[in-house]
Amino acid sequence: MIKEIIKFIKTHKIALILALILGISPNLMVKDYSKEFNEIAPKVNELEYKIPALKNNTELKSIQEEVDKLQNENNTLSKEIEDKQKELDNLRAKRR
């Protein structure tokens, strides 16, 4: 703890000396971030709700793309089956 205090004094000695000269309390030298925090906190909360929704949306898109791909493959195979069936029917008709 003492080492930390000494390190703090060494790194901030100019600011501390100015504070003593000007009669400013060292804790007043720390900037008040409450205004910025109050502005940003609602946005962070909103994003926390949006991120899972976006993740789910991305997963749904991925699943939909996979379904579309499988449907295209199915359509291609169905077309090939139709063509083969026509060829088979033509061969049967020629045999008769």
N, CA, C and O of each residue as an XYZ file, in Angstrom:
384
protein
N       0.825     -1.189      0.000
C       0.000      0.000      0.000
C       0.873      1.258      0.000
O       0.619      2.208     -0.740
N       1.896      1.241      0.839
C       2.790      2.399      0.915
C       3.533      2.576     -0.403
O       3.742      3.698     -0.865
N       3.932      1.443     -1.009
C       4.616      1.515     -2.304
C       3.717      2.157     -3.356
O       4.176      2.947     -4.182
N       2.422      1.808     -3.317
C       1.470      2.372     -4.273
C       1.317      3.876     -4.065
O       1.221      4.636     -5.029
N       1.295      4.298     -2.804
C       1.168      5.731     -2.510
C       2.400      6.479     -3.010
O       2.292      7.548     -3.612
N       3.582      5.897     -2.748
C       4.827      6.529     -3.206
C       4.854      6.605     -4.728
O       5.249      7.620     -5.301
N       4.426      5.512     -5.382
C       4.390      5.494     -6.849
C       3.424      6.560     -7.371
O       3.720      7.254     -8.343
N       2.265      6.683     -6.715
C       1.282      7.690     -7.120
C       1.860      9.091     -6.976
O       1.710      9.933     -7.861
N       2.524      9.328     -5.843
C       3.113     10.657     -5.607
C       4.180     10.959     -6.652
O       4.254     12.075     -7.167
N       5.015      9.950     -6.968
C       6.069     10.164     -7.970
C       5.484     10.474     -9.342
O       5.977     11.357    -10.042
N       4.439      9.755     -9.727
C       3.878      9.941    -11.071
C       3.009     11.190    -11.170
O       2.844     11.744    -12.257
N       2.457     11.634    -10.053
C       1.548     12.784    -10.090
C       2.069     13.965     -9.264
O       1.283     14.809     -8.833
N       3.373     14.031     -9.043
C       3.902     15.058     -8.133
C       3.647     16.480     -8.619
O       3.369     17.362     -7.807
N       3.732     16.719     -9.911
C       3.493     18.079    -10.415
C       2.046     18.488    -10.158
O       1.775     19.602     -9.709
N       1.121     17.576    -10.447
C      -0.295     17.884    -10.221
C      -0.575     18.075     -8.739
O      -1.357     18.949     -8.365
N       0.056     17.265     -7.885
C      -0.151     17.404     -6.443
C       0.420     18.720     -5.924
O      -0.197     19.380     -5.087
N       1.595     19.103     -6.416
C       2.202     20.373     -6.000
C       1.315     21.541     -6.419
O       1.083     22.463     -5.637
N       0.820     21.497     -7.657
C      -0.092     22.553     -8.114
C      -1.358     22.590     -7.270
O      -1.873     23.659     -6.943
N      -1.849     21.410     -6.923
C      -3.060     21.346     -6.106
C      -2.815     21.962     -4.737
O      -3.663     22.687     -4.217
N      -1.656     21.674     -4.151
C      -1.333     22.256     -2.842
C      -1.164     23.769     -2.932
O      -1.618     24.509     -2.059
N      -0.504     24.219     -3.999
C      -0.297     25.662     -4.176
C      -1.634     26.369     -4.361
O      -1.878     27.422     -3.770
N      -2.484     25.792     -5.174
C      -3.768     26.430     -5.471
C      -4.822     26.148     -4.407
O      -5.899     26.743     -4.424
N      -4.515     25.245     -3.487
C      -5.462     24.914     -2.428
C      -6.610     24.050     -2.903
O      -7.709     24.095     -2.351
N      -6.345     23.264     -3.929
C      -7.372     22.382     -4.478
C      -7.220     21.012     -3.838
O      -6.113     20.484     -3.726
N      -8.319     20.455     -3.428
C      -8.298     19.104     -2.869
C      -7.974     18.120     -3.992
O      -8.532     18.232     -5.083
N      -7.072     17.145     -3.742
C      -6.704     16.197     -4.807
C      -7.880     15.434     -5.403
O      -7.862     15.099     -6.588
N      -8.908     15.154     -4.593
C     -10.036     14.415     -5.169
C     -10.887     15.296     -6.077
O     -11.719     14.775     -6.820
N     -10.702     16.619     -6.039
C     -11.396     17.491     -6.988
C     -10.696     17.510     -8.342
O     -11.264     17.949     -9.342
N      -9.449     17.026     -8.361
C      -8.706     16.996     -9.624
C      -9.206     15.886    -10.541
O      -8.967     15.912    -11.748
N      -9.897     14.917     -9.963
C     -10.410     13.804    -10.758
C     -11.658     14.287    -11.484
O     -12.565     14.847    -10.868
N     -11.698     14.072    -12.770
C     -12.825     14.539    -13.580
C     -14.081     13.754    -13.220
O     -14.027     12.549    -12.973
N     -15.184     14.439    -13.193
C     -16.465     13.799    -12.906
C     -17.034     13.255    -14.219
O     -17.404     14.010    -15.117
N     -17.091     11.945    -14.300
C     -17.573     11.293    -15.520
C     -19.041     10.893    -15.414
O     -19.546     10.183    -16.285
N     -19.732     11.328    -14.375
C     -21.110     10.883    -14.179
C     -22.020     11.335    -15.322
O     -22.914     10.588    -15.719
N     -21.812     12.534    -15.856
C     -22.651     13.014    -16.961
C     -22.476     12.120    -18.183
O     -23.451     11.693    -18.801
N     -21.203     11.839    -18.524
C     -20.938     10.971    -19.665
C     -21.507      9.575    -19.428
O     -22.072      8.954    -20.328
N     -21.343      9.094    -18.184
C     -21.855      7.762    -17.860
C     -23.368      7.724    -18.019
O     -23.913      6.776    -18.584
N     -24.047      8.756    -17.519
C     -25.507      8.793    -17.613
C     -25.985      8.875    -19.057
O     -27.076      8.400    -19.371
N     -25.188      9.468    -19.938
C     -25.556      9.526    -21.353
C     -25.302      8.197    -22.048
O     -26.068      7.788    -22.921
N     -24.226      7.529    -21.660
C     -23.813      6.309    -22.353
C     -24.515      5.067    -21.820
O     -24.785      4.140    -22.584
N     -24.815      5.029    -20.531
C     -25.393      3.831    -19.915
C     -26.661      3.345    -20.619
O     -26.770      2.146    -20.879
N     -27.631      4.221    -20.944
C     -28.821      3.718    -21.646
C     -28.495      3.120    -23.016
O     -29.110      2.141    -23.439
N     -27.522      3.719    -23.701
C     -27.129      3.190    -25.010
C     -26.509      1.810    -24.866
O     -26.754      0.923    -25.684
N     -25.701      1.631    -23.818
C     -25.087      0.323    -23.571
C     -26.169     -0.706    -23.267
O     -26.128     -1.827    -23.774
N     -27.139     -0.320    -22.434
C     -28.232     -1.239    -22.113
C     -29.006     -1.627    -23.368
O     -29.370     -2.789    -23.547
N     -29.255     -0.648    -24.232
C     -29.974     -0.919    -25.479
C     -29.189     -1.898    -26.351
O     -29.758     -2.823    -26.931
N     -27.880     -1.684    -26.434
C     -27.041     -2.583    -27.231
C     -26.996     -3.980    -26.639
O     -26.935     -4.967    -27.372
N     -27.028     -4.070    -25.304
C     -27.025     -5.385    -24.667
C     -28.249     -6.186    -25.075
O     -28.181     -7.411    -25.177
N     -29.375     -5.506    -25.311
C     -30.573     -6.202    -25.765
C     -30.517     -6.500    -27.256
O     -31.041     -7.519    -27.706
N     -29.885     -5.617    -28.026
C     -29.846     -5.797    -29.478
C     -28.871     -6.888    -29.902
O     -29.119     -7.584    -30.887
N     -27.768     -7.048    -29.178
C     -26.737     -8.008    -29.589
C     -27.286     -9.428    -29.671
O     -27.068    -10.091    -30.685
N     -27.999     -9.935    -28.639
C     -28.551    -11.291    -28.789
C     -29.546    -11.391    -29.941
O     -29.600    -12.406    -30.635
N     -30.337    -10.326    -30.143
C     -31.297    -10.340    -31.248
C     -30.571    -10.410    -32.582
O     -30.979    -11.150    -33.477
N     -29.498     -9.643    -32.716
C     -28.714     -9.675    -33.955
C     -28.056    -11.032    -34.143
O     -27.974    -11.548    -35.257
N     -27.586    -11.604    -33.034
C     -26.965    -12.922    -33.107
C     -27.991    -13.951    -33.562
O     -27.708    -14.786    -34.420
N     -29.197    -13.883    -32.973
C     -30.258    -14.802    -33.379
C     -30.634    -14.579    -34.835
O     -30.882    -15.538    -35.566
N     -30.678    -13.323    -35.263
C     -31.001    -12.999    -36.643
C     -29.951    -13.579    -37.590
O     -30.285    -14.112    -38.648
N     -28.689    -13.470    -37.201
C     -27.600    -14.020    -38.011
C     -27.717    -15.534    -38.092
O     -27.520    -16.125    -39.154
N     -28.042    -16.162    -36.956
C     -28.212    -17.611    -36.949
C     -29.378    -18.016    -37.840
O     -29.296    -19.004    -38.570
N     -30.473    -17.246    -37.778
C     -31.628    -17.547    -38.628
C     -31.274    -17.410    -40.101
O     -31.680    -18.233    -40.922
N     -30.512    -16.363    -40.438
C     -30.094    -16.187    -41.829
C     -29.236    -17.360    -42.274
O     -29.379    -17.855    -43.392
N     -28.351    -17.799    -41.400
C     -27.479    -18.923    -41.727
C     -28.300    -20.187    -41.950
O     -28.058    -20.941    -42.893
N     -29.268    -20.407    -41.076
C     -30.139    -21.582    -41.220
C     -30.949    -21.477    -42.503
O     -31.096    -22.462    -43.228
N     -31.481    -20.280    -42.791
C     -32.268    -20.082    -44.008
C     -31.423    -20.317    -45.249
O     -31.897    -20.909    -46.219
N     -30.176    -19.858    -45.228
C     -29.278    -20.098    -46.361
C     -29.050    -21.590    -46.556
O     -29.019    -22.072    -47.689
N     -28.890    -22.319    -45.466
C     -28.693    -23.772    -45.552
C     -29.944    -24.452    -46.103
O     -29.855    -25.364    -46.925
N     -31.115    -23.998    -45.640
C     -32.379    -24.550    -46.143
C     -32.514    -24.270    -47.637
O     -32.892    -25.157    -48.403
N     -32.207    -23.040    -48.057
C     -32.279    -22.689    -49.482
C     -31.334    -23.553    -50.309
O     -31.688    -24.014    -51.395
N     -30.145    -23.766    -49.793
C     -29.163    -24.597    -50.492
C     -29.693    -26.026    -50.652
O     -29.593    -26.620    -51.725
N     -30.254    -26.563    -49.569
C     -30.799    -27.924    -49.635
C     -32.000    -27.998    -50.576
O     -32.175    -28.993    -51.280
N     -32.827    -26.955    -50.591
C     -33.970    -26.938    -51.514
C     -33.496    -26.898    -52.964
O     -34.070    -27.565    -53.825
N     -32.454    -26.119    -53.232
C     -31.902    -26.075    -54.589
C     -31.359    -27.437    -55.002
O     -31.575    -27.891    -56.126
N     -30.647    -28.083    -54.075
C     -30.137    -29.426    -54.371
C     -31.291    -30.390    -54.620
O     -31.232    -31.222    -55.526
N     -32.339    -30.274    -53.812
C     -33.506    -31.140    -53.971
C     -34.173    -30.901    -55.323
O     -34.563    -31.851    -56.001
N     -34.305    -29.632    -55.715
C     -34.905    -29.311    -57.013
C     -34.070    -29.871    -58.160
O     -34.607    -30.395    -59.136
N     -32.748    -29.752    -58.030
C     -31.851    -30.284    -59.056
C     -32.001    -31.795    -59.161
O     -32.094    -32.344    -60.259
N     -32.025    -32.464    -58.012
C     -32.172    -33.924    -58.014
C     -33.539    -34.340    -58.555
O     -33.648    -35.332    -59.276
N     -34.577    -33.585    -58.209
C     -35.917    -33.898    -58.724
C     -35.951    -33.774    -60.242
O     -36.553    -34.600    -60.929
N     -35.298    -32.731    -60.760
C     -35.237    -32.541    -62.210
C     -34.488    -33.696    -62.866
O     -34.907    -34.211    -63.903
N     -33.365    -34.102    -62.245
C     -32.603    -35.231    -62.791
C     -33.441    -36.510    -62.776
O     -33.388    -37.300    -63.718
N     -34.208    -36.709    -61.713
C     -35.062    -37.902    -61.626
C     -36.125    -37.865    -62.715
O     -36.403    -38.879    -63.354
N     -36.722    -36.686    -62.926
C     -37.723    -36.553    -63.996
C     -37.122    -36.897    -65.353
O     -37.722    -37.627    -66.141
N     -35.925    -36.359    -65.619
C     -35.250    -36.630    -66.893
C     -34.968    -38.117    -67.061
O     -35.197    -38.681    -68.131
N     -34.472    -38.748    -66.004
C     -34.171    -40.189    -66.074
C     -35.447    -40.999    -66.260
O     -35.461    -41.994    -66.984
N     -36.526    -40.563    -65.596
C     -37.799    -41.266    -65.736
C     -38.313    -41.160    -67.173
O     -38.849    -42.125    -67.717
N     -38.146    -39.973    -67.793
C     -38.559    -39.812    -69.188
C     -37.735    -40.713    -70.098
O     -38.265    -41.347    -71.010
N     -36.415    -40.760    -69.836
C     -35.555    -41.643    -70.630
C     -35.995    -43.093    -70.483
O     -36.053    -43.837    -71.462
N     -36.300    -43.485    -69.261
C     -36.739    -44.859    -69.007
C     -38.063    -45.144    -69.711
O     -38.239    -46.209    -70.304
N     -38.993    -44.194    -69.645
C     -40.279    -44.369    -70.323
C     -40.085    -44.483    -71.836
O     -40.738    -45.296    -72.491
N     -39.174    -43.653    -72.395
C     -38.886    -43.722    -73.830
C     -38.288    -45.072    -74.203
O     -38.657    -45.647    -75.228
N     -37.374    -45.583    -73.391
C     -36.778    -46.892    -73.664
C     -37.823    -47.998    -73.595
O     -37.807    -48.924    -74.406
N     -38.726    -47.904    -72.633
C     -39.789    -48.911    -72.507
C     -40.718    -48.849    -73.730
O     -41.163    -49.878    -74.239
N     -41.001    -47.618    -74.189
C     -41.888    -47.463    -75.341
C     -41.239    -48.048    -76.594
O     -41.929    -48.630    -77.431
N     -39.918    -47.899    -76.734
C     -39.221    -48.443    -77.895
C     -39.188    -49.964    -77.859
O     -39.210    -50.596    -78.915
N     -39.136    -50.564    -76.689
C     -39.070    -52.025    -76.561
C     -40.384    -52.660    -76.970
O     -40.383    -53.823    -77.375
N     -41.463    -51.985    -76.889
C     -42.768    -52.562    -77.180
C     -43.009    -52.622    -78.618
O     -44.066    -53.083    -79.049
